[in-house]
């Protein structure tokens, strides 16, 4: 058994380890490149997370190509790379779920979760030897995370606000409130309305959808009007993010 140790230091084994090491270094650098955009924007997952995910995905993929060298090359193995890729995607999916947070109607972390999943795909491409495709995917992910958001903001679209109003006495009629919202460029979603009553105060929570976010009154403008509204004890305006 001790004699088999020499196989681990033979030319083929050293060459395979060197090749896998270069793949791991490249995966770490590409993962850190993708993660820098997230860390620059103050996200929880940054360069370390992306680098580790990409590098681990590469490691779990590249070693499959050296099945004849497993266990010192003394045993025959038939590896199925597709099963390894399925395991990588499933495992990274649990990690992605940990960065998705839901607060009321707002959901944050979806872009970070999707980009972490993409980092694992970059690692898989590196592991099987598609270096140019891995580099292209990493660059496209960076561009989509940094530039597409700016383009999305400039394009025509709708914005949703999660609004909560606390009234001192009896609340206004729904139709009156809906017309007031329409006058400011918003549609009040009737199905989103929830009403609670406690300590002689009525709390209405509903969604406002801006028909055209460029023409609708800004949340800051709505806050000024609500602060001056008679009968409103407190309020909150939260932009819905997805």
Buried (B, 14 or more C-beta within 10 A) or exposed (E): EEEEEEBEEEEEBEEBBEBBEEBBEBBBEBBBBBBBBBBEEEBEBBBEBBBBBBBBBBBBBBBBBBBEBBEBBEEEEEBEBEEBBEEBBEBBEEBBEEBBEEEEBBEBBBBBBBBBBBBBBBBBBBBBEBEEBBBEBBEEBBEBBBEEEEEEEEEEEEBBBBBBBBBEEEBBEBEEBBEBBEEBBBBBBEEBBEEEEEEEBBBBBBBBBBEEBEEBBBBEEBBEEBEEEEEBEEBBBBEBBE
